[in-house]
Amino acid sequence: MRDANTNQGRGRNGSDPRRGVRASAVLAAPRFIGCDDVIVRSLQDDASACRPGDVFVARLGDEADGHEAVNRAIAAGASAVIAERMVATDGVPLCLVPDADWALARLAHALAGDPSREMRVIAVAGTSGKTTTAWLAAAVLAEAGLRVGVLSDLGCLGPDDAEAEHDDVSRPQVLARWLARLATAGCSHAIVEVSSRMLAAHATAGMACDTVVATNLATAHLDRHGTGRAYREVTTRIMETLVDDGCLVTAARPRHRRRLLAAAPAAATCLTAGIAPGADVWARAIEGSRFGRTFLLGAGGQMVPVTVDTPTVPFVRDAALAAAVGTRFGVPFETAARGIEAAGCVPGRMERIDRGQDAPVFIDTPSSLHAVTATLASLRRLTPGRLAVIADERVAAGLGGRAFAARVRRSSDVCLVVPASVAADDPSSADIAAYARVDRLLASLGRDDCAVVLGNPAGGSGPRGPQGRPATLVALVDGWLQLAHPPAAPFRRRAA
């Protein structure tokens, strides 16, 4: 038999990741041209990054078709090509597959040794609340003494890490590598936030999940998926990762829950959670203000009060989902409540900036316009005065484009969208005018008011400020509040 590479290994799925993975062992319906099989030792879907010996996967991306880059990949030393259609390879082995995205992800996990099978993996999907649910669930499991890793929009964190490391886990190779890293670190559980973008690209193919958490299924991301129905069908793909005896934890409405369960293995179980009456694990608000909330967490005959810094109702729902994840793994209810209280809030998700000002000011980095409107609706009920929103224009464009301001104004009194460069070191006249509007708004906030800043605290690759630091809207607002409310000088007794 002639292979694309001659060395053969043994192990899970007939392959040993240290010596290579047989494409025939892990791919669905492969068809080989110019060889009997392909042994994959390294994988690449970017022709410009190909190195000698890499197997190149020709994906159809958002901006480019990998099939048109096959010649460049071969020139760079690709040992084989995996594609969805016939392409000229000048004799280099070719493997045809029905879906190159699926093939890339499945091979990436196989090359990493299928690390998800060495831990209890909890995948968190849904329209809103994914990041908050993921981090609260991690807090619940960690409070029970379990070794937990988290891969989310906030970054990747192992059980012994002090700070999250930012990486693009939406890429299958990166996701597989991080799961392998968590398994090597001795994690018993790994929590993975899964976006609809990842599901559309089959980035989770090859990941085996003990538990799937579906926060909710509303209509969102129509710019990417086209229709609400298409979005929900894509989100339902997360059920393909669930193992035979896995569990679905969800706050979705009954009709959406039925859709999810229809795609689950026959032996899978289900735990409902949230603020809806009759949920297996429920949360019920007792009292709340703009400065925090107390709610009851319950299941069966158990009830535990929980007090947190985040005042919004969506946070309460996410806390119930996190407690349900704990229930799935036998965590006592009191322990789950302590874990949620210890977390208090999730960084960048309705996180309060407290510089001594009268009006509460929150940072939020939502993933959908649905999440924004749900948060504002909850704050509106708690705010006797004005509710103001200040948004980075990049965030506004990503959430709703032209529809953003109109939707936000339904639940707020002020919606101010400012340029991403508003805090740059070399501001334009438009930036200066935008800063003046931010300055006037912040200065006008009174005791009964509330403000939400929608921006990216990390800054990323955007404009820079003094000393090259990230110039973000969040940093600008925080700096303004510090200057406007300096800490009181310590009292000193005058010498006699």
C-alpha positions in Angstrom: 0.0 0.0 0.0 1.4 3.5 -0.9 0.8 6.2 1.7 1.5 9.9 1.4 4.0 9.3 4.2 5.4 5.9 4.8 5.7 5.8 8.6 2.7 4.2 10.2 1.7 4.3 13.9 -0.8 2.6 16.1 -3.1 3.8 18.9 -6.5 5.4 19.2 -8.4 5.3 15.9 -5.6 3.1 14.5 -3.0 5.9 14.8 -0.3 7.1 17.1 -0.3 11.0 17.2 3.5 10.9 17.9 4.1 9.2 14.6 1.2 10.5 12.6 -2.6 10.0 12.2 -4.1 8.0 9.4 -6.6 10.1 7.4 -8.6 6.9 6.6 -9.0 6.2 10.4 -10.5 9.5 11.4 -12.2 11.1 8.3 -15.7 10.5 7.0 -15.8 9.0 3.5 -12.3 10.0 2.3 -11.4 9.4 -1.3 -7.6 9.2 -2.1 -6.1 10.3 -5.3 -2.5 9.3 -6.0 -2.1 7.3 -2.8 -3.9 4.7 -0.7 -3.9 6.8 2.5 -2.4 10.0 4.0 -0.4 10.0 7.2 -0.8 13.4 8.9 2.0 14.6 11.2 1.4 18.3 11.0 -1.6 20.3 9.6 -2.0 23.7 8.0 -4.9 25.5 6.5 -3.0 28.7 5.6 -0.9 28.2 2.4 1.4 31.1 3.3 2.3 29.4 6.7 2.9 25.9 5.1 6.2 24.2 5.9 7.8 21.1 4.4 5.9 18.0 5.5 2.6 19.8 6.4 -0.7 18.4 5.1 -2.6 21.3 3.6 -6.3 21.5 4.1 -8.1 23.6 1.5 -10.9 25.3 3.3 -13.6 27.6 1.9 -13.2 30.5 4.2 -15.1 33.8 4.7 -12.7 35.8 2.5 -10.7 33.2 0.5 -11.0 29.8 -1.1 -8.2 27.5 0.0 -8.5 25.5 -3.2 -7.1 28.4 -5.0 -4.0 28.4 -2.8 -3.1 24.7 -3.3 -0.2 25.5 -5.7 1.4 27.9 -3.1 1.0 25.2 -0.4 2.7 22.6 -2.5 5.5 25.0 -3.5 6.1 25.6 0.3 6.5 21.8 0.8 3.1 20.4 1.6 3.3 16.6 1.6 -0.4 16.1 0.8 -3.6 18.1 0.2 -7.1 17.6 1.7 -9.8 19.2 -0.4 -13.5 19.2 -1.2 -13.0 19.1 -5.0 -10.5 18.0 -7.5 -7.5 20.3 -7.8 -4.3 20.0 -9.7 -1.5 18.8 -7.3 1.3 17.9 -9.7 1.5 14.4 -8.3 1.2 15.3 -4.6 -1.2 13.0 -2.9 -4.8 14.3 -2.7 -7.6 13.3 -0.3 -11.1 14.4 -1.1 -13.6 14.9 1.7 -17.2 16.1 1.9 -16.3 18.9 4.3 -12.8 20.3 4.7 -13.7 22.3 7.8 -14.9 19.1 9.6 -11.8 17.2 8.3 -9.4 20.0 9.7 -11.0 19.9 13.1 -11.2 16.2 13.4 -7.5 15.7 12.4 -6.4 18.5 14.7 -8.0 16.8 17.7 -6.6 13.4 16.6 -3.1 14.8 16.2 -3.4 16.2 19.8 -4.3 12.7 21.0 -8.0 13.3 21.4 -7.5 15.2 24.7 -11.2 15.7 25.3 -11.5 12.0 26.0 -9.2 12.3 29.0 -11.3 14.9 30.9 -14.9 15.8 31.5 -15.5 18.5 28.9 -18.4 21.0 29.4 -19.2 22.9 26.2 -21.2 26.1 26.7 -23.2 27.4 23.7 -26.2 29.7 23.1 -27.1 33.2 22.1 -26.1 35.0 25.3 -24.5 34.4 28.7 -21.9 31.9 27.4 -18.9 33.6 28.9 -20.5 34.3 32.3 -21.9 30.8 32.5 -18.6 29.2 31.7 -16.7 31.2 34.3 -19.3 30.7 37.0 -19.4 27.0 36.3 -15.6 26.9 36.6 -15.9 28.7 40.0 -18.5 26.2 41.2 -16.3 23.2 40.2 -13.2 24.8 41.6 -14.9 25.5 44.9 -15.6 21.7 45.1 -11.8 21.1 44.8 -11.8 19.9 41.2 -9.1 20.8 38.8 -10.7 22.9 36.1 -9.6 24.7 33.0 -11.5 27.3 31.0 -11.3 28.2 27.3 -13.5 31.3 26.5 -13.6 34.8 25.1 -11.9 36.0 28.2 -8.9 33.8 27.5 -7.6 30.4 28.4 -6.8 29.5 32.0 -5.4 26.3 33.3 -5.9 25.0 36.9 -2.6 26.5 38.1 -2.5 29.6 36.0 -2.7 33.0 37.6 -3.8 34.9 34.5 -5.8 34.0 31.5 -3.9 33.8 28.2 -5.6 35.1 25.1 -5.7 32.8 22.2 -8.0 32.1 19.3 -9.7 28.9 20.3 -12.1 29.3 17.4 -9.3 27.7 15.3 -9.5 23.9 15.6 -5.7 23.5 15.9 -5.6 26.0 18.8 -8.6 24.5 20.5 -7.1 21.0 20.3 -3.7 22.2 21.5 -5.3 23.9 24.6 -7.4 20.9 25.5 -4.2 18.8 25.3 -2.5 21.4 27.6 -5.3 21.2 30.1 -5.2 17.4 30.0 -1.4 17.4 30.6 -2.0 19.8 33.6 -4.1 17.2 35.2 -7.5 18.8 34.7 -10.5 16.7 35.6 -12.8 19.1 33.9 -12.5 21.6 31.0 -15.1 24.2 30.2 -15.2 25.4 26.6 -17.2 28.4 25.3 -18.5 27.6 21.8 -19.7 30.3 19.5 -22.1 29.9 16.6 -19.1 30.8 14.3 -17.2 27.9 15.6 -20.1 25.6 15.1 -20.7 26.9 11.5 -17.0 26.0 10.8 -17.3 22.6 12.5 -14.4 23.7 14.8 -15.6 21.2 17.5 -15.5 18.1 15.3 -13.5 15.6 17.2 -14.3 17.1 20.6 -16.1 14.7 23.0 -18.3 16.5 25.6 -19.6 15.0 28.8 -22.0 17.9 29.2 -23.4 20.5 26.8 -24.8 23.7 28.3 -27.2 25.7 26.1 -27.9 29.0 27.7 -30.7 30.0 25.3 -31.6 30.1 21.6 -32.8 33.5 20.4 -32.4 35.2 17.0 -28.9 36.5 16.6 -25.9 36.8 14.2 -28.1 37.1 11.1 -25.2 38.8 9.3 -23.4 35.5 9.4 -26.1 32.9 9.3 -28.8 34.6 7.2 -32.0 33.6 9.1 -33.0 32.8 12.6 -33.8 29.3 11.7 -30.3 28.8 10.1 -28.7 30.2 13.2 -30.6 27.8 15.5 -29.8 24.9 13.2 -26.1 25.8 13.4 -26.2 26.1 17.2 -27.9 22.7 17.5 -24.7 21.2 16.0 -23.2 21.4 19.5 -25.2 18.3 20.3 -23.0 16.3 17.9 -20.2 16.6 20.5 -22.2 15.0 23.3 -21.1 11.5 24.4 -23.6 8.7 24.5 -24.4 9.0 28.3 -23.9 12.8 28.3 -26.1 15.5 29.8 -27.8 18.6 28.3 -28.1 21.5 30.8 -30.3 24.2 29.4 -32.3 27.3 30.1 -33.8 27.3 26.5 -37.5 27.4 26.0 -39.3 24.1 25.7 -39.5 24.1 21.9 -35.9 24.9 21.6 -35.0 22.3 24.2 -36.9 19.6 22.2 -34.9 20.6 19.1 -31.6 20.1 21.1 -32.7 16.8 22.6 -33.8 15.5 19.2 -30.1 15.9 18.1 -28.7 14.2 21.3 -27.8 10.6 21.8 -30.7 8.4 22.9 -29.2 7.8 26.3 -28.5 11.4 27.1 -30.1 13.1 30.1 -31.3 16.6 30.6 -31.2 19.2 33.4 -33.3 22.3 33.0 -32.1 25.5 34.8 -32.9 29.2 35.0 -35.4 31.6 36.3 -38.4 29.9 34.7 -40.9 28.1 37.1 -40.5 24.3 37.2 -36.8 24.2 36.3 -34.8 21.4 37.8 -32.3 24.0 39.2 -33.9 27.4 39.6 -32.9 30.9 40.7 -35.4 33.4 42.1 -34.6 37.1 42.7 -35.2 38.3 46.2 -34.0 41.9 46.0 -31.7 43.9 43.8 -30.3 47.3 43.1 -27.8 48.8 40.7 -25.1 47.8 43.2 -25.9 44.1 43.4 -28.5 41.4 43.8 -29.6 38.7 46.2 -31.4 35.6 44.9 -32.4 32.1 46.0 -30.8 29.2 44.4 -32.8 26.0 44.6 -33.4 22.4 43.5 -35.9 20.0 44.9 -36.3 20.8 48.6 -32.9 22.7 48.8 -32.7 26.5 48.8 -29.6 28.7 49.3 -29.4 32.5 49.3 -26.7 34.0 47.1 -25.5 37.6 47.0 -23.5 38.9 44.0 -22.1 42.2 42.7 -23.8 41.9 39.3 -27.4 43.2 39.4 -28.9 42.0 36.2 -31.4 39.1 35.8 -29.4 37.4 33.0 -26.6 36.9 35.5 -29.1 35.1 37.8 -30.0 32.8 35.0 -26.4 32.1 34.2 -25.7 31.3 37.9 -28.5 28.8 37.9 -26.9 27.1 34.8 -23.6 27.0 36.6 -25.2 25.5 39.7 -26.8 22.9 37.4 -23.4 22.0 36.0 -22.3 21.5 39.6 -25.3 19.2 40.2 -24.3 17.2 37.2 -21.0 16.4 38.9 -22.3 15.9 42.5 -21.3 19.3 43.9 -23.3 20.1 47.0 -25.6 23.1 46.6 -24.0 25.1 49.4 -20.6 24.6 47.7 -22.1 25.8 44.4 -23.5 28.9 46.1 -20.1 29.7 47.7 -18.4 29.4 44.3 -20.8 31.8 42.6 -20.5 34.3 45.5 -16.7 34.0 45.4 -16.8 34.8 41.7 -19.1 37.8 42.4 -18.9 39.0 38.8 -17.1 38.0 35.6 -14.4 40.3 34.3 -15.7 42.4 31.4 -19.2 41.1 31.7 -21.2 43.8 33.6 -18.2 44.5 35.7 -18.6 47.6 37.9 -16.0 50.4 37.8 -15.9 51.8 41.3 -13.9 55.0 41.7 -16.0 56.6 44.4 -18.6 58.1 42.0 -22.3 58.3 42.9 -23.7 56.6 39.8 -22.7 53.0 39.0 -20.7 52.5 35.8 -20.4 49.0 34.2 -18.1 47.6 31.6 -19.7 45.0 29.3 -18.4 43.2 26.2 -21.5 41.4 24.9 -21.4 38.9 22.1 -24.8 39.8 20.6 -27.4 42.6 20.4 -29.8 40.2 22.2 -27.5 40.1 25.2 -27.2 44.0 25.2 -31.0 44.5 25.2 -31.6 41.9 27.9 -29.0 43.6 30.1 -30.4 47.0 29.6 -34.0 45.9 30.2 -32.9 44.5 33.5 -31.0 47.7 34.5 -33.9 49.8 33.3 -36.1 48.4 36.1 -33.4 49.1 38.7 -32.5 52.7 37.6 -34.8 55.5 38.8 -32.8 58.1 36.8 -31.2 58.0 33.4 -29.7 54.9 31.9 -26.8 55.8 29.5 -24.9 53.7 27.1 -21.4 54.6 25.7 -20.2 52.3 22.9 -17.1 51.8 20.9 -18.1 52.1 17.3 -16.4 48.8 16.5 -18.4 47.1 19.1 -21.6 48.8 17.9 -20.9 47.7 14.3 -20.2 44.1 15.3 -23.4 43.9 17.4 -25.9 45.5 15.1 -24.5 48.0 12.7 -27.1 50.6 11.8 -29.7 48.9 14.0 -27.6 49.1 17.1 -28.5 52.6 18.3 -32.2 52.3 17.6 -32.4 49.0 19.5 -30.4 50.3 22.4 -32.5 53.5 22.7 -35.6 51.4 23.4 -34.2 50.5 26.8 -32.0 53.5 27.6 -32.1 57.3 27.7 -28.8 58.1 26.1 -26.8 56.1 23.5 -23.5 57.6 22.6 -21.4 55.8 19.9 -17.8 57.1 19.8 -14.8 56.4 17.4 -12.5 53.6 18.4 -9.7 56.2 18.3 -11.3 58.5 20.9 -8.5 57.9 23.4 -5.7 57.7 20.9 -2.4 59.7 21.6 -2.9 61.7 18.4 -6.6 62.4 18.3 -8.4 63.8 15.3 -10.9 66.7 15.5 -13.7 64.0 15.4 -12.0 62.2 18.4 -11.8 65.4 20.4 -15.5 66.2 19.7 -16.4 62.6 20.8 -14.3 63.0 24.0 -16.2 66.2 24.8 -19.5 64.4 24.5 -18.2 61.6 26.8 -16.9 64.2 29.2 -20.3 66.0 29.4 -22.2 62.8 29.8 -20.1 61.4 32.6 -20.1 64.8 34.4 -23.9 64.9 34.3 -24.5 61.5 35.9 -26.2 61.8 39.2 -26.9 59.5 42.1 -30.0 57.9 40.5 -28.4 57.4 37.1 -26.4 54.4 35.6 -24.0 54.0 32.7 -22.9 51.0 30.7 -19.7 51.2 28.7 -19.6 48.7 25.7 -16.0 48.2 24.7 -13.0 45.9 24.8 -10.9 46.3 28.0 -7.9 44.6 26.5 -7.5 46.9 23.5 -6.2 44.3 21.1 -4.6 45.8 18.0 -6.5 49.1 18.1 -5.1 52.6 18.6 -2.5 53.3 21.2 -2.2 55.9 23.8 0.6 57.4 25.9 3.7 55.1 26.3 2.1 52.8 23.7 -0.6 51.5 26.0 -3.9 50.3 24.5 -6.2 53.3 24.0 -9.6 51.9 24.7 -12.9 53.5 25.5 -13.0 51.5 28.8 -9.6 52.9 29.8 -10.7 56.4 28.9 -13.8 56.2 31.1 -11.9 54.6 34.0 -9.3 57.3 33.8 -11.9 60.0 33.7 -13.6 58.6 36.8 -10.3 58.4 38.7 -9.4 62.0 37.9 -13.0 63.2 38.8 -13.0 61.2 42.1 -9.5 61.1 43.5 -9.1 59.1 46.7 -9.3 61.1 49.9 -6.0 61.9 51.5 -5.4 59.9 54.7 -6.1 61.9 57.9 -3.0 63.0 59.7 -2.9 64.4 63.2 -1.2 67.8 63.3 1.9 67.8 65.4 1.6 69.7 68.6 
